[in-house]
Every structure is written in structure tokens, then in C-alpha cells.
Amino acid sequence: MLGMWMFAAAVGLLLIGYPVAFSLGGTAVLFTLIGSDMLPQVFGLDLPWEPVFRMARLNILPQRIFGTIMDNYTLVAVPFFVFMGVMLEKSGLAEELLETMGVLFGRLRGGLAISVVAVGALLAASTGVVGASVVTMGVLALPVMLKYNYDKGLATGVVASSGTLGQIIPPSIVLVILGDQIGVSVGDLFLGSFFPGFLLAGLFIVWVIIVAWTNPKAAPALPEEARTISGLQLFLRVIKNLLPPLFLIFLVLGTIFFGIATPTEAGAMGAVGAMLLALINRKLNLKNLISSMDQTVKLTSMVFIILTGATAFSMVFTALRGDLVVQDFLLNLPGGQVGFVFFTMLVIFLLGFFIDFIEITFIVVPLLTPIALGYFGQDLMIWFGVLIAMNLQASFLTPPFGFALFYLKGVAPPSIKTTDIYRGIIPFIIIQLMAVLLIALFPNIVMWLPSLAQGGG
């Protein structure tokens, strides 16, 4: 049971707020001392228990870390997509999109909220960086929605949920990391998650329409004086502001779909495309470039140091035979495949209340992958990966530690209370779970686009 105690120790350290990389790496070091023959060998101590494994087994750890991080072509896409998202945030693209969409949908009840979801989806497909999207729309859209008397709960819920669409709509950093962890093509994951991501955005819009229809005061239409543009002028403005993000979406996802570029190469083109859009908007200067590179280095370093700790954790956990205990438990769940999917989705959802998606991806997903591969085969691993990604998105929204809620609270006006944000996000979490259920019941929602790209029809 040493493996289970190791897992419990790591989760306990995470719950008390200890840094993730050091929680995983430190736990690995501690249980190496407890479970190996290191103490008897080095210090000549007589232990009251028999060592579970020999220290020589860990000689491959440096090579494993080097192969996982330094020699991994797939993970090169992470800094590219991070840089692309940060640079787009500084290009002013979101502000122009929100203004245009607000005027376009403003005549409808709930139109401003619909425009926020639409812009969130377009930003997600252009950037893939959740924090940037939530903060940007919190700063730009939330004050406008409150100005026109939107319900505080609805306004905050729309901003937080639509800002997290970058978690599931490609190019998503989560999908890059997931693809590496479950051993499937990142390009196939991008294609598989494209339709589910926009389906989720559509469900958000449906909810806004329902609220506006049943409670008009919660989501009023914009007054006439706020809709200053119409006709041909509005049409030209929509075209002008929609073309840049659509160009970037095609540059990244289109090249992957048509087999022109790998996800890593598409990420590099996306980074160059983001700089080009910033140049067109006259926002490409030395200050923004240095700031973008600084944020990219920080976020990429965070991901890779966590991956280093997770690699050490995984090796020691396996040496302690913890993986066999987990596999035995999961394989003996009642209900076979259905029971396995239900239990794993429930565990991931509950963990999302307390720990971040990166920790879940690096700790839990590697334990699930061998069982899922045995149940579903290599082909359906794309579906399983998208199912996990859709569930992980809820970790950004679920109180008390949902990162999107923290981002939003940090930029929200003083009149917005934490209870307003929690109240507003609950319907969107329910919608999120409905989307997970739809994907679980109908795998073709995920699989049809990868099959089309592979010529399988």
C-alpha cells in the first residue's frame, strides 16, 4: 500500500497549497527513501521493513526526464501557442471584436451576452490561453453588461464560462499536454475537440436566450442610442474585425486539417501570425514583444517543471506497484466500460474543485491511460482525451478554487461580490456536465472530423 500512501501524500500537499512541482518531486524523493534500499546501502541502517525496489531501478530517471521534456517534439508547441495567445491579447483584437459583436447582436434581448460567448469562442480558437481570455473579457465586457443592467450572476457567468472555452477549443495547451500523456496525435485531438468546443459555446448561447426570454430584465437589449452603426457600415466592420481571427484559425487549424503542417509547425505559424496581426493594429512594439516573451517563458517553465516532478512521481509510484493497485481497482469496477468512464469522469470532476488541470493531467491521466487503451483501443483514445479535456474545463469554473473565478474576481468592478460569481457560474457548470454526457453517449461527435481528415469518411 506504499503507492497509495504516496498518492495520498501528494494530494494532501496540493490541497494545502504547496507548489505542484515540489509536491510531486518531493513526494517522489521521500518515498524513494522509504521504499527502496537507499538508506541501508548509503547509511548502513537496519530498516524494520523489506525494501520494495532497488535504487538501481531509478538509474533511468535522468534519461526519462530528458526524453519526456528535452527530446519531445510535441511539447515544443506549448511555448508557440502560449506566445500566440499572449501576443493576440496585446494586439487589441478582443476589444474590436467585442465592440463589433455587441453592436451586431445588441438589438436582441441577451444580445450582449451572446456576443461575449461568440467572441470567447473566436478568441479560444485563436489563442488557446484561458487566463488571457477571462481577464480581457472581464475588463472589456463586464462593465458594459453591468452598465446596461444585466443581472450580475448572468454577466459574470457568461464572462467566466466563455473565457474558458480556450480549454477545449483548439489550439489548446491542455490538448497538447493531454495528447502527449495519452499517446495520441495532438493534431487528431485538435480536430476531435473542434466541434464539441463550438457545441459547448452553442449551449451557452441557448442558455442565454432562455434566460432572456423568461426574465427580460436579466438580459435586456441595448437601447437605440447605443446602436450607432447599421447597414452597410456595420457589415463592413464585421467583415474587417472577423477576418483576422478567422485567418489565424485557418493558419493554425486549417494547416493541420489538410496535412500541411504538424501541430508544432502550426503553432510556430500561429505565433508569427499573431505578431503580424499586432503589427497591423500598430501594437507590435518592443514593450509588448518583451512582455509577451516574458509571460511565455514563465508559463512554459511552470508547465515543464511540473512535468519534471510528475515524471519522478510516476516512476517511483510505478516502482512501488501503485499503478497495479489502481489498475486492479479500475478493472474491477461494476459496469465494465460504462462504469470505468463514469467513475473516471466523476473523479476528475471532483478533483477539479481543489487542484488545477495541469496536476490532474500529470498525476491522474497516466494512471487511466493503460486501462482506457485496453477498453477502447487506440482509435477511441481521441474520444477519451476530448472527454477528459471537456471535464477538465470544469476545473476552471468550479468553486472554491476555479482559476477563471479568481481571474474574474481580480478584474471585476467592486460591486461584483464573490457570491454573484458563484451564483452565476452554476448553470454553466451544469451545461458543461451535459456536454460531457453528450460526448460520452455519442462518440461520433468527436470522431467524425478526425475520420474525415484521415479519409475514413
N, C-alpha and C positions, 0 to 999 in steps of 0.2 A: 504493500500500500504506500510505499515511499513516493511513487509517482503521483498519487492522488494528494498526498500531503504537499508535494511540491507545487502542484496546480493550485491548491487552496492558498498556499503562502503567496504565490504570485498575485492571485486575485485580491487577497487581503491587502497587499501593499498598494495595488492600484486603487482600491476603494478608499484608502486613507490619503490618497493624493500624491504618493511617491512617484517620481518621474518614471515613465514607462520603460525606457531602455534600461535603466538601472534596476527596476523591479525585476525584469526578466533576466538580465545578465547576472545580477546579484543573487537571485534565487538559484540560478544555474551553478554559480560558484559554491554557494552554501551546500546544496545537495550533492555536488561533486565530492565535497569533503565528507559528507555523511554516508554517501552510498558507494564510494569507491575505496580502493586500497591505498589512497594517497597518504592518509595520516599514519598508518602502520609503516609504510615504506619510508616516508621522509623523516618522521619524528620517532619512529620506533614505539608507537603507542599500542597497547593491547586494547582493542575495542571489544565491547560486550556483544557485538553482532558480526556476522559474516558479511564482508563487502559484496555488494550486488554485482559490480563490474570492475574491471581493471583500468587503471589510468591510461594504459597504452591504447585503450579504445578511443580516447579523445585526441589522439595524435592527428586525426584527420580534421579536427575543428578549424585550424587556420585555413586549410585548403577549401573546406566547406564554405567558410565566410567569404574567402576570396572569390570562389566560383559563384556564390549567391549574389554578391554585390558588384565586385570589381570586373568580373568577367561575364556580366549578364547584359546582353544587348537590349533585351526588352525593357529593363528598368531605366535605360538611357532616355526613354520617352518621358519619364517623370519630370526632370527639370525643363524639358521643352514645353510641356503642357502648362506647368506652373508659370513659366516666364510668359507664355502666350496669354494666360488669364490675367496676370498682374499688369502686363502692358496694355491689354484692352481696357482694363479698369481705368487706366490713366489717359486713355485716348478720347474720353468723353462720349464714347459710343452709347453707353447705357442712358445717359442723360437725354441725348437726342431721340433715342428710341422711345423712352417713356413719354416725352412731350408729344411726339407724333401719335403714338398709340392712344394716349389719353384723349387727344382731340378726335381721333378716329372712332373710338368706342364711347366717347363721353356722352353722346345723346341717349345712350341706353342706361336704364337703371342697372347699377352694378358695373357700368362700363369701365370705370377707372380701375376697379379690382380685376376685371377681365384683362385689361391692358397690362397690369402688373404681372399676371400669370403668363401672358403671351411674351412679354419682354424677358421674364425669368427663364422661359423655355429657350428663347433665342440666345440669351446670354450663356445658358448652360451648354448649348450646342456650339458656342463659340469659345468658351473659356474653360469650363470644367472645374473652376475653383469656387467652392461653396461660400467660404467666408467673404470673398470679394463681392459676390452677387448679393448676399444678405445685407452687408454693410452699405453697398451702393444704393440698393433699392430702399433700405431703411432711411437713408439720408434724403433721397430724392422723392420717393413716392409717399412715404408715411405722413409727412407734414401736409402734403396736398390732400390726401384722403381725409385727414382729420379736419382740414380747413373746410371741406365740403360735407361735413357732418356724417362721415362714415362711422359705423359702430366700431369702437376701439378694438374689440375682440376680433371682428372680421378683418379689420385693416391689418392688425399685427399678424393674424393667422395667415392671411394671403401673402404678406411680405416674407414671413419666415419659411413657409412651405414652398413657395415658388423659387425662393433663393436657394433652396436645397436641391432643386432639380438637377443641378450640376453633378450630383452624386450618382445619378442613374443615366442621364442623357449623355452620350459620348460627345467629346473626348473627356472622360472622367478619370482622374487619378486613381480613384477606387478600383475602377475596372482594370487599369494597368497592373495594379498590385495584385488584384484577385486573379487575373489571368496567369501571372507568374506563380501564385501559390497553388492554384488547382491544376496547372499544367495544360491550359488551353490557349489557343491563339488570341491575343489581345484584339486583333482585327475582327475575329469572329464574335468576341464579346461585345465589341462596339456595335457591330451590325445587329446582334441579337437584342441589345438593350435599346436600340433606337426607337422602335415602335412602342415598346412598353413605357419608355420615358415620356413620349408625347401623349400616350394614352392616359398616363397619370396626370399630365397637365390638363388634358381634356376633362378628366373627372373633377379636378379642382374648379375649372370653369363652370361645369354643370352645378356644382355646389353653390358657387357664387350666384348663378342665375336663380336657383331655388330660393336662396336667402332673399335676393332682391324681389322676387315675385311674392313671397309670403310675408316679407317685412320690408316694405319700400323705404321706410325711414332709416333702415340699417345700411342701405346701399343706394343712395339717390343718384339720379342723373346729374350731369354738370349743368349749371344754369347757362342760358343762352349767351350771356356776355363772356363766358369762359371758352366758348367755341368760336374763336375768331377766324378760323380758316375753314374753307369749304370748297367744294367743287374741284376744278382742275388743279388749283393751288395745293389742296390737300392731297390729291392723287400724286402729284409730282413730289411732294415732301415725303409721302410714304415710300415711294419708289427710291428716292435718294437715301433715306435712312435704313431701308431694308436691304439694299444691295450689299453694303459692306459685310454685315454678319452672314448673309447668305453666301457671299463669295468665300468667306473664311470657312463656313461649314462645308462647302464643296471642296475647298482646298484640302481640308483635313479628312473628312469622312468620304467624300467622293473619290479621292485617290485610293483610299483603302478598298472601297466597294468595287472599283473597277480594276483592282490589282496593280495599280500603277506604283504604289508606294506601300512600304510596311508601316505599321503604326508609329515606329520611331522616326522614320523618314517623314511621315505626315506631320508629326509633332514639330520637327525642325522647320518644315514649310509653314506650319501654323505660326511658329514664333516669328519667322520673317514676315508673314502676312500681317501679324498684329503690329509689328513695327511700321509696316507700310501704311496701315490704317491710321496709326498715331501720327505719322508724317503728313498724311493727307489732312488730318484735323489740326495740324500745327501744334501737336502735343509731344512730338518727339524731340526732346532736348536732353542735355547732359544730366540734369537733375532727375528727370523721370527715368532715364536709362539706368543710372546708378541705383536709384531706389528699386527699380524692377529687378535688377540683378541681385541686390542685397536680399530682397524678400525671397527670391528664387533659391539662393544659396541656403538661407535659414530653413525654409520648408523642406527642401531636398535633403539637407543634412539631418533634419529631425526624422524623416522617413527612414533614411539609411541607418542611422544609429539605432533606431528601434528594431530594424531588420537584423542588425548585428546581434542585439540582445536576444531577439526571438530565435535566431539560428542556434545560439548557445543553449537557450532554454529547450528547444526542440531536441537537440542531440542528447542532453542529459536526461530529459523526460523519457526519450526512447530507450536509453541505456538502463533506466530504472524500470523498464517494461510498462510504463504508464500508458503507452499507446495501445498495448494489448488489452489492458483493463477497459479502456474506453471503447475499443472496437468490440470487445465481447459484450459490453453493455448495449451498445447501439445495435448490434446484430441480433440481439435477443429481445428487442422491443416488440410489443404486440402490434400487429397490423402490417408487418413487413415494410415495404417501400413507403406506404402511406403513413405508418407510424413513425418511420425514420424522418420523413420530410416534416411532419407535424412537430415532432419533438425538437428537431434541429432549428426550425424556424422560431419555435417558442423560446428556446434558449437564447438564440441570437437577439430576438426582440427584447427579452428581459435584461440581457447583459447591456443592451443599448441604453438602458436607463442610467447606468453607472459608469461605463467605460466607453472610450472612443472607438470609432470604426477601425482605426489602424490596429489597436490592440486586439480587437475581435478577429480581424483578418489574419494577423500573425500568430495568434495563440490557438483559436478555435478551428479556423478553416482547415489547417493542415491535418487536424485530427479527424475531420469529417471526410476529407477527400478520398482516402482509400475505400471507405465504406460506400460512398456515393458512386465511385467508379465501379465497384462490384455490383451495385444495384442497377445502375442506369447505363453503364457503358460509356465509352469515350464521347460518342456523338451527343448524348444528352447532358454532358458536363457543361456545355454552354448554357443550357436552360437552368441548370443548378446554380451556376455562377451568377446569372442575372437574377435569379430568385433571391440569392444571398444579398446581392447589391441593392435590390429593391427593399429588402428587410433592413439592411444596414442604414439606408437613408432615414429610417425612423429614428435611429440613434441620434441624429442631428436635431430631432424635433421633440423627443420625449423628455419631460421634466423628470428629475430636477437638474440633470447635467447636460441637456441638449445644447450643443455648441451654437446652433443657429439662434436659440433663445438668448444666449449670452451676447452674441454679436448684436442682435436686435436691441436688447435692453441697453447696450452700451451707446447706441446712436439714437435711441428713441427720445422724443420730447419728454420733459419732466412730467407731463400729465399722464403718460402711459405708466401704469403700475405693472409689477410682475404678474399679479393675478389676472390682469387684462390679457397678457400674452399667453398665460397658461390656459385661460378660458377659450381664447381664440384658436389655439392650436389643436384642441381635442378633436373637432370634426375632421381636420385634415389628417390626423393620425389614423382615425377610423377609415378614411378614404384610402390611406396608404396600405392598411391591412387588407382592405377589399381588393386592391390591386395585386397584392401578394397572393391572395386566394385565387384570383382570376388566372394569374400566371401559373400557379400550381396545378389548377384544374385543366388548363388549356395550354400545353407546352408549345403549340404551333404559333402562339402569339410571339414567342421568342424565336422559334426555329425557322420560320418561313423565309426571313431575309437572308440569314447565312446560307440556307439551302439554295436560294436563288442565286446568290453570289458564287456558289460552288458549282452551279449548273445543274443542281438537283431538282429545280422546278418547285 
